[in-house]
Amino acid sequence: MIGHPAEISVSHPTVHVVSNRGFNTEEMAEFAVNKIISISDTAAPEIKAQAEAFRNHMRSVIRFYLAAAVQSDRTTVSNRLKEMGHHEAASVIRGI
């Protein structure tokens, strides 16, 4: 068997923690945009500026759709609770 030299790059794991709540849409959007878009430290200033503008726009778009998904899910859960006769619980879910 012929071997080929290979380079392995291992990223450092990052742990995010919150207390007594889940992550909000702004935090999740930040995680997503950081995973999707990376900007090289060696990029030309003009390219960096354009990439940062794109990153900021994408953060806003992702945050908007995450918030819409959360609201849609709450509506679904609330409606299911109402169908099951749990009107008070449905009202609580809608109010979150």
Biopython code that builds the backbone (N, CA, C, O; Angstrom):
import numpy as np
from Bio.PDB.StructureBuilder import StructureBuilder

atoms = [
    (1, "MET", "N", (0.850, -1.175, 0.000)),
    (1, "MET", "CA", (0.000, 0.000, 0.000)),
    (1, "MET", "C", (0.893, 1.235, 0.000)),
    (1, "MET", "O", (1.853, 1.323, 0.766)),
    (2, "ILE", "N", (0.576, 2.148, -0.838)),
    (2, "ILE", "CA", (1.335, 3.391, -0.930)),
    (2, "ILE", "C", (0.655, 4.435, -0.063)),
    (2, "ILE", "O", (-0.550, 4.663, -0.168)),
    (3, "GLY", "N", (1.439, 5.060, 0.791)),
    (3, "GLY", "CA", (0.869, 6.071, 1.676)),
    (3, "GLY", "C", (1.049, 7.470, 1.111)),
    (3, "GLY", "O", (2.017, 7.748, 0.403)),
    (4, "HIS", "N", (0.137, 8.318, 1.421)),
    (4, "HIS", "CA", (0.207, 9.723, 1.040)),
    (4, "HIS", "C", (0.185, 10.549, 2.306)),
    (4, "HIS", "O", (-0.619, 10.314, 3.209)),
    (5, "PRO", "N", (1.077, 11.520, 2.359)),
    (5, "PRO", "CA", (1.035, 12.373, 3.549)),
    (5, "PRO", "C", (-0.295, 13.142, 3.592)),
    (5, "PRO", "O", (-0.791, 13.616, 2.570)),
    (6, "ALA", "N", (-0.834, 13.248, 4.761)),
    (6, "ALA", "CA", (-2.116, 13.954, 4.910)),
    (6, "ALA", "C", (-2.022, 14.892, 6.091)),
    (6, "ALA", "O", (-1.327, 14.629, 7.072)),
    (7, "GLU", "N", (-2.728, 15.977, 5.973)),
    (7, "GLU", "CA", (-2.799, 16.936, 7.058)),
    (7, "GLU", "C", (-4.177, 16.864, 7.674)),
    (7, "GLU", "O", (-5.185, 16.836, 6.967)),
    (8, "ILE", "N", (-4.219, 16.833, 8.965)),
    (8, "ILE", "CA", (-5.497, 16.803, 9.658)),
    (8, "ILE", "C", (-5.610, 18.069, 10.493)),
    (8, "ILE", "O", (-4.719, 18.410, 11.270)),
    (9, "SER", "N", (-6.707, 18.736, 10.312)),
    (9, "SER", "CA", (-6.959, 19.949, 11.082)),
    (9, "SER", "C", (-8.097, 19.667, 12.053)),
    (9, "SER", "O", (-9.196, 19.287, 11.646)),
    (10, "VAL", "N", (-7.826, 19.855, 13.321)),
    (10, "VAL", "CA", (-8.843, 19.622, 14.338)),
    (10, "VAL", "C", (-9.197, 20.962, 14.959)),
    (10, "VAL", "O", (-8.339, 21.672, 15.483)),
    (11, "SER", "N", (-10.467, 21.288, 14.890)),
    (11, "SER", "CA", (-10.887, 22.563, 15.479)),
    (11, "SER", "C", (-11.082, 22.386, 16.975)),
    (11, "SER", "O", (-11.308, 21.277, 17.460)),
    (12, "HIS", "N", (-10.993, 23.464, 17.679)),
    (12, "HIS", "CA", (-11.181, 23.438, 19.116)),
    (12, "HIS", "C", (-12.670, 23.528, 19.419)),
    (12, "HIS", "O", (-13.345, 24.439, 18.942)),
    (13, "PRO", "N", (-13.186, 22.590, 20.209)),
    (13, "PRO", "CA", (-14.620, 22.639, 20.524)),
    (13, "PRO", "C", (-14.952, 23.852, 21.386)),
    (13, "PRO", "O", (-14.158, 24.275, 22.226)),
    (14, "THR", "N", (-16.110, 24.384, 21.165)),
    (14, "THR", "CA", (-16.591, 25.517, 21.942)),
    (14, "THR", "C", (-17.871, 25.095, 22.650)),
    (14, "THR", "O", (-18.750, 24.479, 22.046)),
    (15, "VAL", "N", (-17.968, 25.424, 23.906)),
    (15, "VAL", "CA", (-19.161, 25.083, 24.677)),
    (15, "VAL", "C", (-19.851, 26.379, 25.085)),
    (15, "VAL", "O", (-19.220, 27.282, 25.634)),
    (16, "HIS", "N", (-21.146, 26.463, 24.813)),
    (16, "HIS", "CA", (-21.955, 27.614, 25.200)),
    (16, "HIS", "C", (-22.973, 27.140, 26.228)),
    (16, "HIS", "O", (-23.597, 26.093, 26.060)),
    (17, "VAL", "N", (-23.135, 27.910, 27.282)),
    (17, "VAL", "CA", (-24.030, 27.504, 28.352)),
    (17, "VAL", "C", (-24.921, 28.684, 28.747)),
    (17, "VAL", "O", (-24.478, 29.832, 28.773)),
    (18, "VAL", "N", (-26.169, 28.383, 29.050)),
    (18, "VAL", "CA", (-27.083, 29.376, 29.615)),
    (18, "VAL", "C", (-27.718, 28.747, 30.852)),
    (18, "VAL", "O", (-27.729, 27.525, 30.997)),
    (19, "SER", "N", (-28.243, 29.579, 31.733)),
    (19, "SER", "CA", (-28.864, 29.072, 32.955)),
    (19, "SER", "C", (-30.362, 29.329, 32.944)),
    (19, "SER", "O", (-30.807, 30.435, 32.638)),
    (20, "ASN", "N", (-31.131, 28.316, 33.275)),
    (20, "ASN", "CA", (-32.579, 28.408, 33.445)),
    (20, "ASN", "C", (-33.335, 28.857, 32.202)),
    (20, "ASN", "O", (-34.406, 29.454, 32.306)),
    (21, "ARG", "N", (-32.788, 28.578, 31.044)),
    (21, "ARG", "CA", (-33.476, 28.911, 29.787)),
    (21, "ARG", "C", (-32.763, 28.204, 28.644)),
    (21, "ARG", "O", (-31.678, 27.651, 28.821)),
    (22, "GLY", "N", (-33.380, 28.230, 27.482)),
    (22, "GLY", "CA", (-32.707, 27.754, 26.282)),
    (22, "GLY", "C", (-32.057, 28.934, 25.581)),
    (22, "GLY", "O", (-32.196, 30.077, 26.016)),
    (23, "PHE", "N", (-31.358, 28.660, 24.513)),
    (23, "PHE", "CA", (-30.754, 29.739, 23.732)),
    (23, "PHE", "C", (-31.841, 30.499, 22.993)),
    (23, "PHE", "O", (-32.792, 29.898, 22.494)),
    (24, "ASN", "N", (-31.706, 31.818, 22.919)),
    (24, "ASN", "CA", (-32.698, 32.621, 22.204)),
    (24, "ASN", "C", (-32.333, 32.706, 20.720)),
    (24, "ASN", "O", (-31.272, 32.240, 20.304)),
    (25, "THR", "N", (-33.215, 33.300, 19.942)),
    (25, "THR", "CA", (-33.005, 33.337, 18.490)),
    (25, "THR", "C", (-31.774, 34.153, 18.108)),
    (25, "THR", "O", (-31.107, 33.840, 17.123)),
    (26, "GLU", "N", (-31.472, 35.182, 18.869)),
    (26, "GLU", "CA", (-30.278, 35.984, 18.569)),
    (26, "GLU", "C", (-29.003, 35.159, 18.781)),
    (26, "GLU", "O", (-28.078, 35.213, 17.971)),
    (27, "GLU", "N", (-28.969, 34.404, 19.866)),
    (27, "GLU", "CA", (-27.798, 33.556, 20.136)),
    (27, "GLU", "C", (-27.677, 32.453, 19.088)),
    (27, "GLU", "O", (-26.581, 32.167, 18.605)),
    (28, "MET", "N", (-28.800, 31.837, 18.739)),
    (28, "MET", "CA", (-28.764, 30.773, 17.735)),
    (28, "MET", "C", (-28.351, 31.310, 16.369)),
    (28, "MET", "O", (-27.624, 30.643, 15.634)),
    (29, "ALA", "N", (-28.812, 32.512, 16.026)),
    (29, "ALA", "CA", (-28.416, 33.123, 14.756)),
    (29, "ALA", "C", (-26.919, 33.377, 14.736)),
    (29, "ALA", "O", (-26.271, 33.186, 13.707)),
    (30, "GLU", "N", (-26.368, 33.802, 15.856)),
    (30, "GLU", "CA", (-24.922, 34.028, 15.950)),
    (30, "GLU", "C", (-24.157, 32.720, 15.770)),
    (30, "GLU", "O", (-23.148, 32.689, 15.065)),
    (31, "PHE", "N", (-24.622, 31.639, 16.397)),
    (31, "PHE", "CA", (-23.982, 30.333, 16.225)),
    (31, "PHE", "C", (-24.011, 29.927, 14.753)),
    (31, "PHE", "O", (-23.007, 29.473, 14.204)),
    (32, "ALA", "N", (-25.173, 30.097, 14.122)),
    (32, "ALA", "CA", (-25.336, 29.695, 12.720)),
    (32, "ALA", "C", (-24.431, 30.496, 11.802)),
    (32, "ALA", "O", (-23.737, 29.927, 10.959)),
    (33, "VAL", "N", (-24.433, 31.803, 11.959)),
    (33, "VAL", "CA", (-23.634, 32.639, 11.064)),
    (33, "VAL", "C", (-22.143, 32.362, 11.254)),
    (33, "VAL", "O", (-21.379, 32.414, 10.290)),
    (34, "ASN", "N", (-21.727, 32.074, 12.472)),
    (34, "ASN", "CA", (-20.322, 31.741, 12.716)),
    (34, "ASN", "C", (-19.940, 30.408, 12.088)),
    (34, "ASN", "O", (-18.797, 30.222, 11.669)),
    (35, "LYS", "N", (-20.884, 29.487, 12.023)),
    (35, "LYS", "CA", (-20.631, 28.189, 11.407)),
    (35, "LYS", "C", (-20.633, 28.282, 9.881)),
    (35, "LYS", "O", (-19.869, 27.585, 9.213)),
    (36, "ILE", "N", (-21.484, 29.133, 9.338)),
    (36, "ILE", "CA", (-21.661, 29.243, 7.889)),
    (36, "ILE", "C", (-20.612, 30.140, 7.240)),
    (36, "ILE", "O", (-20.101, 29.821, 6.166)),
    (37, "ILE", "N", (-20.290, 31.248, 7.880)),
    (37, "ILE", "CA", (-19.438, 32.271, 7.253)),
    (37, "ILE", "C", (-18.191, 32.500, 8.085)),
    (37, "ILE", "O", (-18.268, 32.845, 9.264)),
    (38, "SER", "N", (-17.051, 32.305, 7.461)),
    (38, "SER", "CA", (-15.794, 32.658, 8.123)),
    (38, "SER", "C", (-15.067, 33.665, 7.234)),
    (38, "SER", "O", (-15.149, 33.612, 6.007)),
    (39, "ILE", "N", (-14.369, 34.564, 7.872)),
    (39, "ILE", "CA", (-13.677, 35.627, 7.149)),
    (39, "ILE", "C", (-12.194, 35.525, 7.474)),
    (39, "ILE", "O", (-11.799, 35.548, 8.640)),
    (40, "SER", "N", (-11.397, 35.414, 6.456)),
    (40, "SER", "CA", (-9.959, 35.261, 6.625)),
    (40, "SER", "C", (-9.326, 36.512, 7.214)),
    (40, "SER", "O", (-9.671, 37.635, 6.847)),
    (41, "ASP", "N", (-8.405, 36.299, 8.125)),
    (41, "ASP", "CA", (-7.648, 37.420, 8.685)),
    (41, "ASP", "C", (-6.748, 38.060, 7.651)),
    (41, "ASP", "O", (-6.362, 39.220, 7.795)),
    (42, "THR", "N", (-6.410, 37.318, 6.610)),
    (42, "THR", "CA", (-5.484, 37.822, 5.592)),
    (42, "THR", "C", (-6.199, 38.407, 4.373)),
    (42, "THR", "O", (-5.548, 38.799, 3.404)),
    (43, "ALA", "N", (-7.514, 38.467, 4.414)),
    (43, "ALA", "CA", (-8.273, 39.019, 3.284)),
    (43, "ALA", "C", (-7.999, 40.517, 3.154)),
    (43, "ALA", "O", (-7.714, 41.201, 4.136)),
    (44, "ALA", "N", (-8.093, 41.000, 1.935)),
    (44, "ALA", "CA", (-7.923, 42.432, 1.678)),
    (44, "ALA", "C", (-9.002, 43.206, 2.437)),
    (44, "ALA", "O", (-10.115, 42.705, 2.595)),
    (45, "PRO", "N", (-8.699, 44.405, 2.906)),
    (45, "PRO", "CA", (-9.654, 45.193, 3.693)),
    (45, "PRO", "C", (-11.016, 45.369, 3.006)),
    (45, "PRO", "O", (-12.056, 45.323, 3.662)),
    (46, "GLU", "N", (-11.001, 45.569, 1.688)),
    (46, "GLU", "CA", (-12.262, 45.751, 0.962)),
    (46, "GLU", "C", (-13.097, 44.476, 0.997)),
    (46, "GLU", "O", (-14.315, 44.518, 1.168)),
    (47, "ILE", "N", (-12.422, 43.349, 0.832)),
    (47, "ILE", "CA", (-13.109, 42.052, 0.865)),
    (47, "ILE", "C", (-13.641, 41.783, 2.274)),
    (47, "ILE", "O", (-14.768, 41.317, 2.442)),
    (48, "LYS", "N", (-12.819, 42.080, 3.280)),
    (48, "LYS", "CA", (-13.251, 41.891, 4.674)),
    (48, "LYS", "C", (-14.490, 42.715, 4.983)),
    (48, "LYS", "O", (-15.427, 42.228, 5.614)),
    (49, "ALA", "N", (-14.490, 43.966, 4.537)),
    (49, "ALA", "CA", (-15.628, 44.853, 4.799)),
    (49, "ALA", "C", (-16.892, 44.305, 4.143)),
    (49, "ALA", "O", (-17.965, 44.303, 4.746)),
    (50, "GLN", "N", (-16.754, 43.845, 2.910)),
    (50, "GLN", "CA", (-17.904, 43.291, 2.203)),
    (50, "GLN", "C", (-18.379, 42.003, 2.887)),
    (50, "GLN", "O", (-19.582, 41.782, 3.022)),
    (51, "ALA", "N", (-17.457, 41.172, 3.308)),
    (51, "ALA", "CA", (-17.807, 39.920, 3.984)),
    (51, "ALA", "C", (-18.491, 40.200, 5.323)),
    (51, "ALA", "O", (-19.448, 39.512, 5.678)),
    (52, "GLU", "N", (-18.020, 41.190, 6.062)),
    (52, "GLU", "CA", (-18.655, 41.559, 7.337)),
    (52, "GLU", "C", (-20.079, 42.069, 7.117)),
    (52, "GLU", "O", (-20.987, 41.746, 7.883)),
    (53, "ALA", "N", (-20.265, 42.870, 6.061)),
    (53, "ALA", "CA", (-21.603, 43.373, 5.740)),
    (53, "ALA", "C", (-22.530, 42.200, 5.399)),
    (53, "ALA", "O", (-23.677, 42.157, 5.844)),
    (54, "PHE", "N", (-22.024, 41.255, 4.610)),
    (54, "PHE", "CA", (-22.809, 40.072, 4.253)),
    (54, "PHE", "C", (-23.127, 39.259, 5.503)),
    (54, "PHE", "O", (-24.259, 38.810, 5.680)),
    (55, "ARG", "N", (-22.135, 39.068, 6.373)),
    (55, "ARG", "CA", (-22.320, 38.312, 7.612)),
    (55, "ARG", "C", (-23.412, 38.963, 8.479)),
    (55, "ARG", "O", (-24.275, 38.269, 9.016)),
    (56, "ASN", "N", (-23.371, 40.278, 8.610)),
    (56, "ASN", "CA", (-24.372, 40.993, 9.409)),
    (56, "ASN", "C", (-25.769, 40.842, 8.817)),
    (56, "ASN", "O", (-26.747, 40.655, 9.539)),
    (57, "HIS", "N", (-25.845, 40.927, 7.482)),
    (57, "HIS", "CA", (-27.140, 40.755, 6.816)),
    (57, "HIS", "C", (-27.666, 39.336, 7.042)),
    (57, "HIS", "O", (-28.842, 39.148, 7.352)),
    (58, "MET", "N", (-26.797, 38.346, 6.886)),
    (58, "MET", "CA", (-27.214, 36.955, 7.070)),
    (58, "MET", "C", (-27.638, 36.701, 8.508)),
    (58, "MET", "O", (-28.578, 35.941, 8.742)),
    (59, "ARG", "N", (-26.971, 37.316, 9.474)),
    (59, "ARG", "CA", (-27.361, 37.170, 10.878)),
    (59, "ARG", "C", (-28.799, 37.653, 11.064)),
    (59, "ARG", "O", (-29.592, 37.005, 11.747)),
    (60, "SER", "N", (-29.134, 38.790, 10.457)),
    (60, "SER", "CA", (-30.496, 39.337, 10.559)),
    (60, "SER", "C", (-31.520, 38.425, 9.895)),
    (60, "SER", "O", (-32.601, 38.199, 10.438)),
    (61, "VAL", "N", (-31.179, 37.904, 8.725)),
    (61, "VAL", "CA", (-32.090, 37.011, 8.005)),
    (61, "VAL", "C", (-32.314, 35.731, 8.811)),
    (61, "VAL", "O", (-33.452, 35.287, 8.970)),
    (62, "ILE", "N", (-31.247, 35.147, 9.312)),
    (62, "ILE", "CA", (-31.361, 33.912, 10.095)),
    (62, "ILE", "C", (-32.173, 34.151, 11.359)),
    (62, "ILE", "O", (-33.032, 33.342, 11.710)),
    (63, "ARG", "N", (-31.906, 35.257, 12.044)),
    (63, "ARG", "CA", (-32.640, 35.580, 13.275)),
    (63, "ARG", "C", (-34.132, 35.736, 12.979)),
    (63, "ARG", "O", (-34.967, 35.246, 13.739)),
    (64, "PHE", "N", (-34.472, 36.415, 11.877)),
    (64, "PHE", "CA", (-35.877, 36.606, 11.499)),
    (64, "PHE", "C", (-36.576, 35.260, 11.306)),
    (64, "PHE", "O", (-37.659, 35.040, 11.848)),
    (65, "TYR", "N", (-35.959, 34.360, 10.533)),
    (65, "TYR", "CA", (-36.603, 33.083, 10.248)),
    (65, "TYR", "C", (-36.608, 32.144, 11.448)),
    (65, "TYR", "O", (-37.525, 31.335, 11.592)),
    (66, "LEU", "N", (-35.602, 32.237, 12.308)),
    (66, "LEU", "CA", (-35.642, 31.453, 13.547)),
    (66, "LEU", "C", (-36.804, 31.921, 14.424)),
    (66, "LEU", "O", (-37.529, 31.098, 14.984)),
    (67, "ALA", "N", (-36.980, 33.222, 14.545)),
    (67, "ALA", "CA", (-38.082, 33.761, 15.349)),
    (67, "ALA", "C", (-39.428, 33.336, 14.757)),
    (67, "ALA", "O", (-40.353, 32.995, 15.494)),
    (68, "ALA", "N", (-39.536, 33.357, 13.429)),
    (68, "ALA", "CA", (-40.777, 32.928, 12.775)),
    (68, "ALA", "C", (-41.035, 31.443, 13.038)),
    (68, "ALA", "O", (-42.179, 31.046, 13.260)),
    (69, "ALA", "N", (-39.995, 30.627, 13.015)),
    (69, "ALA", "CA", (-40.144, 29.196, 13.270)),
    (69, "ALA", "C", (-40.580, 28.946, 14.714)),
    (69, "ALA", "O", (-41.441, 28.103, 14.969)),
    (70, "VAL", "N", (-39.994, 29.668, 15.643)),
    (70, "VAL", "CA", (-40.371, 29.528, 17.056)),
    (70, "VAL", "C", (-41.844, 29.893, 17.231)),
    (70, "VAL", "O", (-42.594, 29.163, 17.879)),
    (71, "GLN", "N", (-42.256, 31.018, 16.655)),
    (71, "GLN", "CA", (-43.647, 31.451, 16.784)),
    (71, "GLN", "C", (-44.606, 30.441, 16.145)),
    (71, "GLN", "O", (-45.673, 30.155, 16.690)),
    (72, "SER", "N", (-44.220, 29.911, 14.997)),
    (72, "SER", "CA", (-45.050, 28.919, 14.321)),
    (72, "SER", "C", (-45.184, 27.659, 15.170)),
    (72, "SER", "O", (-46.271, 27.090, 15.267)),
    (73, "ASP", "N", (-44.100, 27.225, 15.777)),
    (73, "ASP", "CA", (-44.149, 26.042, 16.630)),
    (73, "ASP", "C", (-45.025, 26.288, 17.857)),
    (73, "ASP", "O", (-45.790, 25.413, 18.264)),
    (74, "ARG", "N", (-44.914, 27.469, 18.440)),
    (74, "ARG", "CA", (-45.757, 27.791, 19.599)),
    (74, "ARG", "C", (-47.234, 27.789, 19.216)),
    (74, "ARG", "O", (-48.081, 27.351, 19.994)),
    (75, "THR", "N", (-47.537, 28.272, 18.034)),
    (75, "THR", "CA", (-48.918, 28.254, 17.558)),
    (75, "THR", "C", (-49.409, 26.814, 17.423)),
    (75, "THR", "O", (-50.526, 26.492, 17.826)),
    (76, "THR", "N", (-48.567, 25.954, 16.854)),
    (76, "THR", "CA", (-48.920, 24.545, 16.699)),
    (76, "THR", "C", (-49.163, 23.888, 18.051)),
    (76, "THR", "O", (-50.163, 23.194, 18.232)),
    (77, "VAL", "N", (-48.252, 24.102, 19.007)),
    (77, "VAL", "CA", (-48.387, 23.511, 20.341)),
    (77, "VAL", "C", (-49.636, 24.060, 21.034)),
    (77, "VAL", "O", (-50.396, 23.307, 21.644)),
    (78, "SER", "N", (-49.840, 25.370, 20.936)),
    (78, "SER", "CA", (-51.007, 25.994, 21.557)),
    (78, "SER", "C", (-52.304, 25.416, 20.985)),
    (78, "SER", "O", (-53.228, 25.094, 21.733)),
    (79, "ASN", "N", (-52.366, 25.288, 19.685)),
    (79, "ASN", "CA", (-53.572, 24.737, 19.052)),
    (79, "ASN", "C", (-53.806, 23.287, 19.465)),
    (79, "ASN", "O", (-54.944, 22.877, 19.692)),
    (80, "ARG", "N", (-52.727, 22.517, 19.560)),
    (80, "ARG", "CA", (-52.874, 21.117, 19.976)),
    (80, "ARG", "C", (-53.379, 21.041, 21.417)),
    (80, "ARG", "O", (-54.235, 20.216, 21.736)),
    (81, "LEU", "N", (-52.848, 21.901, 22.284)),
    (81, "LEU", "CA", (-53.310, 21.926, 23.679)),
    (81, "LEU", "C", (-54.782, 22.302, 23.765)),
    (81, "LEU", "O", (-55.534, 21.722, 24.549)),
    (82, "LYS", "N", (-55.197, 23.294, 22.944)),
    (82, "LYS", "CA", (-56.622, 23.669, 22.926)),
    (82, "LYS", "C", (-57.493, 22.500, 22.483)),
    (82, "LYS", "O", (-58.546, 22.251, 23.069)),
    (83, "GLU", "N", (-57.053, 21.776, 21.441)),
    (83, "GLU", "CA", (-57.809, 20.616, 20.956)),
    (83, "GLU", "C", (-57.971, 19.560, 22.041)),
    (83, "GLU", "O", (-58.967, 18.837, 22.072)),
    (84, "MET", "N", (-56.993, 19.477, 22.922)),
    (84, "MET", "CA", (-57.019, 18.480, 23.996)),
    (84, "MET", "C", (-57.729, 19.003, 25.240)),
    (84, "MET", "O", (-57.804, 18.305, 26.251)),
    (85, "GLY", "N", (-58.252, 20.232, 25.171)),
    (85, "GLY", "CA", (-59.004, 20.788, 26.279)),
    (85, "GLY", "C", (-58.164, 21.525, 27.317)),
    (85, "GLY", "O", (-58.666, 21.848, 28.393)),
    (86, "HIS", "N", (-56.918, 21.791, 27.020)),
    (86, "HIS", "CA", (-56.025, 22.470, 27.957)),
    (86, "HIS", "C", (-55.919, 23.955, 27.581)),
    (86, "HIS", "O", (-54.858, 24.429, 27.175)),
    (87, "HIS", "N", (-57.011, 24.661, 27.720)),
    (87, "HIS", "CA", (-57.075, 26.048, 27.270)),
    (87, "HIS", "C", (-56.127, 26.968, 28.041)),
    (87, "HIS", "O", (-55.527, 27.872, 27.459)),
    (88, "GLU", "N", (-55.994, 26.740, 29.335)),
    (88, "GLU", "CA", (-55.106, 27.593, 30.130)),
    (88, "GLU", "C", (-53.645, 27.394, 29.713)),
    (88, "GLU", "O", (-52.903, 28.366, 29.567)),
    (89, "ALA", "N", (-53.237, 26.151, 29.523)),
    (89, "ALA", "CA", (-51.858, 25.867, 29.072)),
    (89, "ALA", "C", (-51.633, 26.455, 27.689)),
    (89, "ALA", "O", (-50.558, 26.986, 27.412)),
    (90, "ALA", "N", (-52.628, 26.367, 26.818)),
    (90, "ALA", "CA", (-52.511, 26.926, 25.471)),
    (90, "ALA", "C", (-52.299, 28.431, 25.538)),
    (90, "ALA", "O", (-51.507, 28.991, 24.781)),
    (91, "SER", "N", (-53.006, 29.074, 26.440)),
    (91, "SER", "CA", (-52.860, 30.522, 26.614)),
    (91, "SER", "C", (-51.455, 30.885, 27.109)),
    (91, "SER", "O", (-50.878, 31.883, 26.677)),
    (92, "VAL", "N", (-50.923, 30.085, 27.999)),
    (92, "VAL", "CA", (-49.567, 30.323, 28.517)),
    (92, "VAL", "C", (-48.557, 30.196, 27.382)),
    (92, "VAL", "O", (-47.674, 31.042, 27.242)),
    (93, "ILE", "N", (-48.678, 29.157, 26.580)),
    (93, "ILE", "CA", (-47.749, 28.945, 25.459)),
    (93, "ILE", "C", (-47.826, 30.103, 24.476)),
    (93, "ILE", "O", (-46.797, 30.574, 23.993)),
    (94, "ARG", "N", (-49.025, 30.562, 24.175)),
    (94, "ARG", "CA", (-49.185, 31.686, 23.236)),
    (94, "ARG", "C", (-48.544, 32.948, 23.790)),
    (94, "ARG", "O", (-48.063, 33.779, 23.020)),
    (95, "GLY", "N", (-48.528, 33.109, 25.123)),
    (95, "GLY", "CA", (-48.001, 34.315, 25.734)),
    (95, "GLY", "C", (-46.499, 34.354, 25.895)),
    (95, "GLY", "O", (-45.942, 35.382, 26.282)),
    (96, "ILE", "N", (-45.836, 33.251, 25.604)),
    (96, "ILE", "CA", (-44.368, 33.212, 25.775)),
    (96, "ILE", "C", (-43.709, 34.021, 24.671)),
    (96, "ILE", "O", (-42.483, 34.120, 24.626)),
]
sb = StructureBuilder()
sb.init_structure("model")
sb.init_model(0)
sb.init_chain("A")
sb.init_seg("    ")
for serial, (resi, resn, name, xyz) in enumerate(atoms, 1):
    if name == "N":
        sb.init_residue(resn, " ", resi, " ")
    sb.init_atom(name, np.array(xyz, "f"), 0.0, 1.0, " ", f" {name:<3s}", serial, name[0])
structure = sb.get_structure()
